[in-house]
Amino acid sequence: MLKRIGVASLDALFDDLPASLRDPGMSLPSALTEPELIALLSERAGDNAAPSRPSFLGAGAYRRSVPSIVAHLTSRSEFVTAYTPYQPEISQGTLQSGFEFQSVVCELTGMDVANVGLYDVASATAEACLMAARATKRSVVALLEPLHPGTVDVVRTYARGPALRVDVLDSPELVSEEHACLVVQQPDFLGTILDLEPLAEAAHSQGALLVVATDPFALGLLRAPGDAGADIVTGEGRDLAGASAYGGPSLGLFAARSQFLRQMPGRIVGRTREVESRDGREPRTGYVLTLQAREQFIRRERATSNISTAQALIALAFTIAVQALGPRGLRESAELCYQRAHDAARRIAAIPGYDVLERGPWFQEFLVCGPLPAAQLAGQLSDRGITPGLDVSDRTEPEAEDALLFCVTEETPDAHVDALIDALTEIGALP
């Protein structure tokens, strides 16, 4: 190869790189025996106190009560791979699980059609903006604050390629005829439950679509976005599929009205039945990938997506969890979450020097202001072995000034709330 490209040696090929970077010295310890390595890893793992440490951090990732059957079924050899064969119809079980996932998502969101999942809620929301731009033939999308900052960043990244303009609004009244869609979060980033109908009216009056990024767990208690006028619904399914692991793997939900079916990104599984039975048997059911508008099937410039089977196993876990809970179980879990969060907020508000700032009805997250600036209060809690709520004092909403965004879910033990109350009381009594 060196002769072919006209270079005398490997050193000459990389001569433009400093020698210190070409061959950096690495001070590595000597190799460990297997028992020594196990002991070292056990010691390091002991530093990970997240499961036992009281935590009130939410902001997009939540601890959920996931039925134990989820881990058992998803570990079966039939499902443990997330990949679909390139001739997907030979894997009818994988396709059927995708079809069941789509059905669950449609039932939760109140929408007509769903795909089999995208990367996460941020990528799903960005894909919704691209789809809205295609459907309306407009080149500007509107995001209504408070929206998760990660979602805002991803939408802006996706918008660069097709040269879409992204407007971040603080009022739905600012939606205009140039906007392809209005994106809202339900509940919003600061925890408030939105009334979606006026937002749908504001968007539709200008010919724009309403995109709702939601928490599917909250939909056990809240009205389905589709019933309130949403055109596209996205969501994050990771928490119902299992615990977060350093931020992932995630699961983006994507559902829409049937009129946008041919504009949808990702994979869609369809179901059909034999017209005639054979040998007197029941007609067989078959599952196929349908309406495939991904870049590997059609011309790249006409494709609506390049996302494939990345989240299939997580989608299966989500499906099993929701179906194991059932409508009643999901509602009861959401009600328990709501009650625990509001009980904790009432106890915090009763401590002298602390205020719980309510911007309207809320589900599981609430703003707290204390006797210290938000960063100092968070530090004091952390010093006492408690993971505090997210510091949102850098946001522009007046309610967020010097506030921490606390989260309490159905998985938050009473003992952890007691520890938080004791710590806040102690901090409030400091001179």
N, C-alpha and C positions, 0 to 999 in steps of 0.2 A: 504494500500500500504506500509506504514511504517513497519507494522508487517511482510509483505511478504519479504521485502528486509532486514529485521533484524536491523532496526534503531529505537531507542527508541522514538525520537521526531523529529519535523521539524527542530528545532534548531540544533539538532545533525546532521541532514542530511547536513546542510549547515555550519557546524562548521569550515570547512577549509577556509571559506570566512571571512575577517575581519568584525567585528560588524559594523564598520562605513559604510561599503558597503552594508551590509544586510538590514539595516534600516536607510538610510541616512535621516537626517532632511531636510524637504523642507519648505522653508519660502515662502509660497504662500499668496498673498493678499486675502482679503475676496471676496466673489462672487459679481459680478456686476449685476445690473438689465439689462434687454434687451436694454433700451434706452442708458444706460451708456456704454454697450458693443458696440453698434453701433457707438456711438460717438468716443470711443477709436479706433475702427478699422478704422473709417474714418480718424482720425488724423494720424494713422500709414500709411495708404494708401497714404496720401498726400506726404509722403517722397519719393514715387516712381515716380520720374520725368522723367523716361526714354522716354515715348512717346513724350513729349514736349521738352526735352533737346536735343540740337544738338549733334548728335552722328556720328562718323566716324569710328566706330569699325565694322569690318567684320570678316575675318579669319575663315570662315565656316558657319556663321549665318548672314543672310542678311534680311533687310526690303524689302518686295516686295509689289507691288500693286496687291492685291488679290481681284478678283471680289466679290462684296457683295453677289451674289447669292450663293457663297460657304457656308457661315455660315447658310444661310436660308435653303438650301437643306439638309445639313448634320445634322441639328437639328430636322429633321422629325423623327417621331417615328419608321419608317421602317428602319432607318439607324443608329439611335443614339447609338445603341450597336455595339461594334466592334467585337463581338464574333460570330463565325460560329457554328451552332449546330453540335453535334457529328454525326448526320446523315445529312451532309451538303446539300445533294440534296433536302431536303425539303425547303431550303431557296434559291430559284432560284434567287431572287432579289440580295441577297448578292453575290452569285456566278457570276451573270452577271456583277455586278459592278467590281468584281475582274478581269473578262475577259476583260472588257473595259480598266481597268488600265493597264493590260499587253499589250494591243494593243497600247495604248498611249506611253508606255515606249519603245516599239519596234520601233515605228515611230520616236520618238525623237532621239534614240541612233543609229538607222540604223542596229539593230540586228534582229535575226530571232525569238528568244523566250525570254520570261521574266517570272519571278515568280510574286506572288502577294505582294511582299514586305518583307523586313527584318527590323531589328531594326533601323539602321542608316547607313550612308555611310561607317563608320569605320567597323562595323560588316559585311556589304556586301562585302567590300574589303577583309577582312580577310577570309570570306567564299570563295571568288574568288581564293585566294591563296591556300586554301585547295583543291578546285576543280581542280585547275591547277596541283597540286601535284598528285592527283588521276589520272588525264587524261594523264599526261606525265610520271608517275611512277618515279618522281624525288623528292628529299627531301630538296631542297634549293630554296628559293624564293628571288627575288631581288626587292628592293624598290628604286626608283630613286628620289633623292632630287631635288628641294624642295617639300616635301610632308607634309601634315598636321601632326603635331606631335602626335595628338590624334589618327590618323589612324595608324601611325607607332607603337604606344604603343599597340593598340588593335590587330594588326597583330601579334606582338610578343607574346601577351597573348594567342591567338588562336593557335599559332605554338607550344606551349609547349607540349600540349597533344600528338599530333602525332610526336613529336620530329623533327620538321622541323627547319632548320637553316635559319635565316633571315639576308640577306646581304643588307646593306644600301649603295647605290652607288652614286657617284657624276658625273658619266659619263655612257651613254649607251654602250660605247665601252667595259665596264668591264663585260658585260653579257657573260656568258660562257655556255658550254654544260651541266653543273651540275644544272643550274637554271631551275625551272619549269615555271617561269613566270617573266616578268618585269612589275612592277606596276608604273604607272605614274599618275599625277594629271593634269587635264585640266579644266580651267587654273590652273597653279601650285600654291603652297601655297603663293608665293610672287606676284601672280597676272599675271604672264606672260602666254600668249597664246602659246602653244607648236605646233610644226609641227609634227604630229603624224606619218606620213608615214616613215620617217627615223627611228623612234623609233620602229615601227612595223618590219621594215627590220632588225634592230639590234637584236630584240628578235627572229624572225623567222629564222634568219641565224644560230642560235644556238639551234634550236628546241624548243625554249621557247614560251609561249603564252604572248600576250600583254594584260594587264589589265589596263583599263582607268577609274579612279575615276573622275567623272565630275560633273559640276553644270548644271542640266537640263535647268535652265533658260538661261544660256549662249548658249545653243544649239539652241536657237531661232535665233542666229546670226552666230554661228560657225558651221563648218562642222561636220556632225554626225560621232562619233568615228568609227562606223562600216564601214563607207565608206572609212576610212583612214587606215583600216587594224587591228582594235582592235578585239580581240577574246572574251573578256569579258568586259562588261561595268557596272560600279556601279555608284551610285549617291546619292545625298541627296535631297529628295523631300519635306522636312518640310517647307521651306520658301514659296513655291507656295501653300501650303495647309493652311497657316495661320502663325501668328506671333509666334516666339519662346517664351516659357514660362519657364524661368530658365533653359534653355538648352533642352527643349523637349516639347511635344513628337516629335520624329524624324521619318523619313521614309526612309529606305534604298531601293534604286532601284537596281535591279540585272537583267541583260540581257546577252545573250550569243549567239553564233552561234549554229545552230541546231544540229551539231555533238556532242555537249556537253549536250544535253537535259537530258539524263538519269543520268548525274552527278550533275545536278543542285540542290541546297538546297532549302528549303522552300516549299510552296504550289504552284501548277500550276493548273489553271482552264482550262478545255477543253470544247468545244462546239460541239454538234452533232444535227442531225435532224432525225425525224422518217423516216423510209424507206417507209412506206405506210401511207397515211392519213386515218383518220377515218370519216365515214359519209360524205365524200366529202369535208371535211375541209382541210385547208392548213396543211401540215406536221408541227408538233410542234418542236420547238427548245428546247433543254435541255442542262443544264450546269452541269458539274461534276468536282470533284477533280480528277486529273489524274496523273499517274506516281508518286504515293506517296511513297517517300523513306525516310519518317520521322520515328523516333524511335518508335512511337506508332503503326506503321503499319507493320514494318519488324524487324528483329533481330537488337538490338541496335548497335552491333558492325559493322553492314553493312549499317546503316543509313547515309545519307548524310547531315542531318540537324535535329535539334530539335526545330526549330523556327516555331511557329504556327500563330495564327490570331492576334498577338499583335498590328499590325499597320493597320488593315483593315479600320478603320474609317478615318485615316489620308490619306490612299491611295485613298479613295473615294473623299476626299476633293481635293487632288492633281488632280485627274481625272477631276472633275468638273471644277477646275480652268483652266486647260490646254484646255479643250474643250470649255469653255466659251470664252477664249481668241482667240482660233483658231490659225492656222499657221501664219496668217497675224498679229493678235494682239500680239502674242508672239514675233514675230520678231520686231514689232514696239516698244514694251516695252523694249526689249533687246537693240535696237538701242538708245532709249532714255537714258537708263542706261549708255551706252557707251559714249554718247555725254556729259551727265552731269558730268561723272567722268573725262573725258578729259578736259572739260572746267575748272573744279575746279583745276586740276593739272596745267594747264597753268597759272591760276591766282596765285597759290602758288609759282610756279617757277619764277614769275615776282617780288616776294618780295625779297629785298636784304637780303642775308644771308641764303637763302633756296635753296635747290636743290631737284629736282624730279629725282630719279634714275631709268632710264628705261633699263631693261635687254632685251628688245625686245617688240613686240606688246603686249598690255595688254587690259583687259576688264573693270574691275571696281575697282581694287585695285592697289595701287602704293606706292613706297617707298619714304619717305621724310626725308632728313637730314636738320637740322637747326643749328642755332648759339649756341645751348645748347646741351649737351648730351641728348640722347633719353629719359631717365627717367625724367630728369629735365624738358624737353620740355613738356612731357606728364603731369607732375605735374602742370606746369604753365597753360596749357589748362584746366585741371580739375578744378583748382582754379577759372577759369573764366566761369565755368558752361558749359564746352564743354567736351564731352567724346572723348578722342583722339584715334588715330589709335593704333594698337597693337605694343608694343615695341618688336621688333625682333632682338635687338642688341646682343642677346645671341646665335644667329645662326652662322653657320660656313661660309655661303656665304659672300664673301667680300662686296657685295653691301648692305648687311643688317647691316653692322657695324654702330652703333649709329643711326639707322633708325627707323622710325615709319611706320607701314603699314596702310595707310589710305584707307578707302572704301567710295565710293559715289555711290548710286544706283538711280534708277528712282524715288524712294520715298523720296530722300533727297531734302528738300525745298531750293529754292534759298536763302531765309533768313538765313538758317543755314550755307550755304556756305559763305554768306556775314559775318556772325558772326565769322566764322573760319578765314577768311582773315583778319578781323580787329584784332582778338586776336593774330594771328601770327605776324602781323605788329607791334603791341604793344610790344610783347615779343622781337622781333628783335631789337627794339629801346632801350631796357633796357641797362643800363651801365654795 
